[in-house]
Amino acid sequence: MRKSNKQMLKLILFSYWGAFLGAYFKINGNPNGDYLLMMAILFKIVGIAGLIYFNRKKIIEFLS
């Protein structure tokens, strides 16, 4: 696995951690929990887009 793929997978894992922390803070009434949840969603979108971008040749080859 290439370094870029590992970094995108780490970013997706950080999004789960951010969602967990955001939900915890939101339950406890901290208004910053919304920002953590939004960042978790953004990290997940960027991570998935990065995986697709860095593996586009393999994806196109698989689909053809």
Contacts in CASP RR format, 6 or more apart in sequence:
PFRMAT RR
TARGET T0000
AUTHOR 0000-0000-0000
METHOD contacts of the structure
MODEL  1
MRKSNKQMLKLILFSYWGAFLGAYFKINGNPNGDYLLMMAILFKIVGIAG
LIYFNRKKIIEFLS
2 54 0 8 1.000
4 50 0 8 1.000
4 54 0 8 1.000
5 51 0 8 1.000
5 54 0 8 1.000
5 55 0 8 1.000
8 47 0 8 1.000
8 48 0 8 1.000
8 50 0 8 1.000
8 51 0 8 1.000
8 54 0 8 1.000
9 51 0 8 1.000
11 43 0 8 1.000
11 46 0 8 1.000
11 47 0 8 1.000
12 43 0 8 1.000
12 44 0 8 1.000
12 47 0 8 1.000
12 48 0 8 1.000
12 51 0 8 1.000
14 43 0 8 1.000
15 40 0 8 1.000
15 41 0 8 1.000
15 43 0 8 1.000
15 44 0 8 1.000
15 47 0 8 1.000
16 40 0 8 1.000
17 40 0 8 1.000
18 36 0 8 1.000
18 37 0 8 1.000
18 39 0 8 1.000
18 40 0 8 1.000
18 43 0 8 1.000
19 36 0 8 1.000
19 37 0 8 1.000
19 40 0 8 1.000
19 41 0 8 1.000
21 33 0 8 1.000
21 36 0 8 1.000
22 33 0 8 1.000
22 34 0 8 1.000
22 36 0 8 1.000
22 37 0 8 1.000
22 40 0 8 1.000
23 33 0 8 1.000
23 37 0 8 1.000
25 32 0 8 1.000
25 33 0 8 1.000
25 36 0 8 1.000
26 33 0 8 1.000
26 34 0 8 1.000
26 37 0 8 1.000
52 59 0 8 1.000
END
